[in-house]
Amino acid sequence: MKTKLDSFERQIEKSAESYRPVSKKERRKVETILARARKNRSVNIRIAENVLEEIKKRSQREGPPYQTLISSILHKYVTDRLVDEDAICKSLRLLQR
Protein backbone atom coordinates (compact mmCIF):
# COMPACT_ATOMS: atom_id res chain seq x y z
CA MET A 1 0.00 0.00 0.00
CA LYS A 2 1.39 3.41 -0.98
CA THR A 3 1.40 6.27 1.46
CA LYS A 4 -0.21 9.44 0.18
CA LEU A 5 1.94 12.52 0.76
CA ASP A 6 0.45 15.85 1.72
CA SER A 7 1.45 19.03 -0.13
CA PHE A 8 4.20 19.90 2.37
CA GLU A 9 5.73 16.41 2.06
CA ARG A 10 5.54 16.59 -1.75
CA GLN A 11 7.33 19.93 -1.66
CA ILE A 12 10.12 18.40 0.46
CA GLU A 13 10.43 15.48 -1.92
CA LYS A 14 10.66 17.79 -4.95
CA SER A 15 13.40 19.91 -3.37
CA ALA A 16 15.42 16.99 -1.93
CA GLU A 17 17.93 17.12 -4.79
CA SER A 18 18.81 20.75 -4.01
CA TYR A 19 20.05 19.92 -0.51
CA ARG A 20 23.79 19.72 -0.08
CA PRO A 21 25.55 17.41 2.35
CA VAL A 22 27.30 18.91 5.37
CA SER A 23 30.48 17.77 7.04
CA LYS A 24 30.35 15.59 10.14
CA LYS A 25 31.69 18.53 12.15
CA GLU A 26 28.92 20.86 10.91
CA ARG A 27 26.29 18.18 11.55
CA ARG A 28 27.49 17.63 15.14
CA LYS A 29 27.44 21.39 15.73
CA VAL A 30 23.85 21.69 14.48
CA GLU A 31 22.73 18.61 16.43
CA THR A 32 24.30 20.02 19.61
CA ILE A 33 22.49 23.32 19.15
CA LEU A 34 19.17 21.53 18.53
CA ALA A 35 19.64 19.22 21.53
CA ARG A 36 20.40 22.17 23.79
CA ALA A 37 17.35 24.05 22.50
CA ARG A 38 15.06 21.07 23.19
CA LYS A 39 16.18 20.59 26.79
CA ASN A 40 13.86 21.92 29.43
CA ARG A 41 14.57 22.02 33.12
CA SER A 42 12.16 22.50 35.94
CA VAL A 43 12.96 25.17 38.49
CA ASN A 44 11.20 26.24 41.65
CA ILE A 45 11.11 29.95 42.37
CA ARG A 46 9.31 32.11 44.87
CA ILE A 47 7.14 34.82 43.34
CA ALA A 48 5.07 37.32 45.27
CA GLU A 49 1.43 36.25 45.18
CA ASN A 50 0.23 39.54 43.69
CA VAL A 51 2.82 39.28 40.89
CA LEU A 52 1.77 35.72 40.11
CA GLU A 53 -1.89 36.76 40.01
CA GLU A 54 -1.07 39.57 37.56
CA ILE A 55 0.89 37.14 35.37
CA LYS A 56 -2.06 34.73 35.41
CA LYS A 57 -4.45 37.55 34.43
CA ARG A 58 -2.16 38.62 31.60
CA SER A 59 -1.82 35.02 30.39
CA GLN A 60 -5.61 34.70 30.26
CA ARG A 61 -5.82 37.88 28.15
CA GLU A 62 -2.93 36.97 25.84
CA GLY A 63 -3.53 33.24 25.50
CA PRO A 64 -0.50 31.21 26.59
CA PRO A 65 -0.50 29.35 29.92
CA TYR A 66 1.06 31.43 32.69
CA GLN A 67 4.12 29.15 33.00
CA THR A 68 4.78 29.53 29.27
CA LEU A 69 4.43 33.30 29.64
CA ILE A 70 6.97 33.33 32.49
CA SER A 71 9.36 31.23 30.39
CA SER A 72 8.90 33.60 27.44
CA ILE A 73 9.64 36.63 29.62
CA LEU A 74 12.81 35.00 30.94
CA HIS A 75 13.91 34.04 27.43
CA LYS A 76 13.39 37.60 26.18
CA TYR A 77 15.37 38.92 29.15
CA VAL A 78 18.41 36.71 28.61
CA THR A 79 18.42 37.42 24.85
CA ASP A 80 18.16 41.20 25.44
CA ARG A 81 14.77 41.40 23.75
CA LEU A 82 12.75 42.32 26.84
CA VAL A 83 12.06 46.03 26.47
CA ASP A 84 11.06 48.68 28.95
CA GLU A 85 8.09 50.52 27.44
CA ASP A 86 8.66 53.62 29.59
CA ALA A 87 12.29 53.85 28.48
CA ILE A 88 11.24 53.59 24.83
CA CYS A 89 8.64 56.34 25.25
CA LYS A 90 11.18 58.57 27.01
CA SER A 91 13.69 58.00 24.20
CA LEU A 92 11.07 58.84 21.57
CA ARG A 93 10.17 62.07 23.38
CA LEU A 94 13.86 63.05 23.48
CA LEU A 95 14.24 62.34 19.78
CA GLN A 96 11.21 64.48 18.92
CA ARG A 97 12.74 67.60 20.49
C-alpha positions in Angstrom: 0.0 0.0 0.0 1.4 3.4 -1.0 1.4 6.3 1.5 -0.2 9.4 0.2 1.9 12.5 0.8 0.4 15.8 1.7 1.4 19.0 -0.1 4.2 19.9 2.4 5.7 16.4 2.1 5.5 16.6 -1.8 7.3 19.9 -1.7 10.1 18.4 0.5 10.4 15.5 -1.9 10.7 17.8 -5.0 13.4 19.9 -3.4 15.4 17.0 -1.9 17.9 17.1 -4.8 18.8 20.7 -4.0 20.1 19.9 -0.5 23.8 19.7 -0.1 25.5 17.4 2.4 27.3 18.9 5.4 30.5 17.8 7.0 30.3 15.6 10.1 31.7 18.5 12.1 28.9 20.9 10.9 26.3 18.2 11.5 27.5 17.6 15.1 27.4 21.4 15.7 23.8 21.7 14.5 22.7 18.6 16.4 24.3 20.0 19.6 22.5 23.3 19.2 19.2 21.5 18.5 19.6 19.2 21.5 20.4 22.2 23.8 17.3 24.1 22.5 15.1 21.1 23.2 16.2 20.6 26.8 13.9 21.9 29.4 14.6 22.0 33.1 12.2 22.5 35.9 13.0 25.2 38.5 11.2 26.2 41.6 11.1 30.0 42.4 9.3 32.1 44.9 7.1 34.8 43.3 5.1 37.3 45.3 1.4 36.2 45.2 0.2 39.5 43.7 2.8 39.3 40.9 1.8 35.7 40.1 -1.9 36.8 40.0 -1.1 39.6 37.6 0.9 37.1 35.4 -2.1 34.7 35.4 -4.4 37.6 34.4 -2.2 38.6 31.6 -1.8 35.0 30.4 -5.6 34.7 30.3 -5.8 37.9 28.1 -2.9 37.0 25.8 -3.5 33.2 25.5 -0.5 31.2 26.6 -0.5 29.3 29.9 1.1 31.4 32.7 4.1 29.2 33.0 4.8 29.5 29.3 4.4 33.3 29.6 7.0 33.3 32.5 9.4 31.2 30.4 8.9 33.6 27.4 9.6 36.6 29.6 12.8 35.0 30.9 13.9 34.0 27.4 13.4 37.6 26.2 15.4 38.9 29.1 18.4 36.7 28.6 18.4 37.4 24.8 18.2 41.2 25.4 14.8 41.4 23.8 12.8 42.3 26.8 12.1 46.0 26.5 11.1 48.7 28.9 8.1 50.5 27.4 8.7 53.6 29.6 12.3 53.8 28.5 11.2 53.6 24.8 8.6 56.3 25.3 11.2 58.6 27.0 13.7 58.0 24.2 11.1 58.8 21.6 10.2 62.1 23.4 13.9 63.1 23.5 14.2 62.3 19.8 11.2 64.5 18.9 12.7 67.6 20.5 
